[in-house]
C-alpha cells in the first residue's frame, strides 16, 4: 500500500526485458549524452492541469476522492508528485533505473519499502508533503 503522500515506482530489472529494446532509452538517460532526457518536462504538463477534472471523473466518485493513476514510461515526471500532493495514489513504471534514481533525488523521496517480483523492482516511495515533511 502507498504512504499518504507517496508513489510506487516500478522499473524493469536487468534481464526482465530485451537489452536491445531498452538500449535506446538507456542512452537517453546517460549523463554523458548532451541531449539526455530532452523529452523531460520541468513543470507539470499544462494539458494535465487543464484536463485534470476529466481525468479524475470516473463517473462513480467525487473528483476530490483519491484515484490511482498509472504513469507508463514515467521517467522522472513531475506530474507524479503533483498528483500525489493532491492526495491521489500514483504508480510509475520505467525500464531505466537512472530515471528512478533521479526521480527519488529530485523529489526528496525516500524508499519506504522495496521488493522484487515478476521481473520488476517495486519501490514504495514516501514523497515530502507540501510543508516539506515526508
C-alpha positions in Angstrom: 0.0 0.0 0.0 1.0 3.6 -0.5 2.1 6.1 2.1 -0.4 9.0 2.4 1.7 11.2 0.2 3.5 8.6 -1.9 4.1 6.8 -5.0 5.0 3.4 -6.2 7.8 3.4 -8.8 8.4 0.2 -10.8 11.3 -0.4 -13.0 12.3 -3.4 -15.1 15.3 -5.2 -13.7 18.2 -6.4 -15.9 17.2 -9.5 -17.9 13.5 -8.7 -17.5 13.3 -7.1 -20.9 15.3 -7.2 -24.1 18.6 -5.3 -23.6 18.3 -4.2 -27.2 14.8 -2.8 -26.7 15.9 -0.7 -23.6 19.3 0.4 -25.1 17.8 3.5 -26.8 16.1 4.6 -23.5 19.3 3.8 -21.5 21.3 6.1 -23.9 18.7 8.8 -23.4 19.3 8.8 -19.7 23.2 8.6 -20.0 24.7 11.6 -18.1 27.4 11.9 -20.9 24.7 12.4 -23.6 24.3 16.2 -24.2 20.7 15.7 -25.3 19.8 13.4 -22.5 16.2 13.1 -21.4 15.3 16.0 -23.7 11.7 14.8 -23.6 11.6 15.5 -19.8 9.3 18.4 -18.8 10.5 20.6 -15.9 6.9 21.7 -15.0 3.6 19.9 -14.6 2.2 19.2 -18.1 -0.3 22.1 -18.8 -2.7 19.7 -20.5 -2.8 17.6 -17.3 -3.7 20.7 -15.3 -6.3 21.8 -17.9 -7.9 18.4 -18.3 -7.5 17.1 -14.7 -11.2 17.1 -13.9 -11.9 14.9 -16.9 -9.1 12.5 -15.9 -10.4 12.2 -12.4 -14.0 11.9 -13.3 -14.6 8.1 -13.1 -18.4 8.6 -13.1 -18.7 7.0 -9.6 -16.9 9.1 -7.0 -16.4 12.8 -6.4 -13.4 14.4 -8.2 -11.6 15.0 -4.9 -11.8 11.4 -3.9 -8.3 9.8 -4.3 -7.8 8.0 -7.5 -4.9 5.7 -8.5 -3.1 7.0 -11.6 -0.7 4.9 -13.6 2.2 6.5 -15.5 3.8 4.2 -18.0 7.3 5.1 -19.1 7.2 7.8 -16.4 10.9 8.7 -16.2 11.1 11.4 -13.6 7.8 13.0 -14.5 6.9 16.0 -12.2 3.3 15.1 -12.8 3.5 12.2 -10.3 4.4 14.3 -7.2 1.9 16.9 -8.4 -1.0 14.3 -8.3 0.3 12.8 -5.1 0.3 16.2 -3.4 -3.4 16.4 -4.3 -4.0 13.1 -2.4 -4.0 10.7 -5.4 -2.1 7.4 -5.5 0.4 7.3 -8.3 2.2 4.3 -9.8 5.0 5.0 -12.2 6.8 2.4 -14.4 10.0 2.7 -16.3 12.7 0.5 -17.7 15.7 2.6 -16.6 17.0 2.6 -13.1 18.7 6.0 -13.7 15.3 7.6 -14.2 14.1 6.2 -10.8 17.2 7.4 -9.0 16.8 10.9 -10.4 13.1 10.9 -9.6 13.9 10.0 -6.0 16.7 12.6 -5.7 14.9 15.5 -7.3 11.7 15.0 -5.3 13.3 14.3 -1.9 11.6 11.0 -1.9 12.6 8.2 0.4 12.2 4.5 -0.3 9.8 3.2 2.4 9.9 -0.3 1.1 11.4 -2.2 -1.8 10.7 -5.7 -3.2 11.4 -7.7 -6.4 8.7 -9.6 -8.1 7.9 -10.8 -11.6 11.0 -9.1 -13.2 10.3 -5.7 -11.5 11.8 -3.8 -8.7 8.9 -2.2 -6.8 9.9 0.9 -4.8 7.3 2.2 -2.4 8.2 5.9 -2.1 7.3 8.5 0.5 7.2 11.9 -1.1 7.6 15.1 1.0 4.3 16.8 1.8 3.7 20.4 0.8 5.3 21.5 4.0 8.5 19.5 3.2 7.9 16.6 5.6 8.0 13.0 4.2 
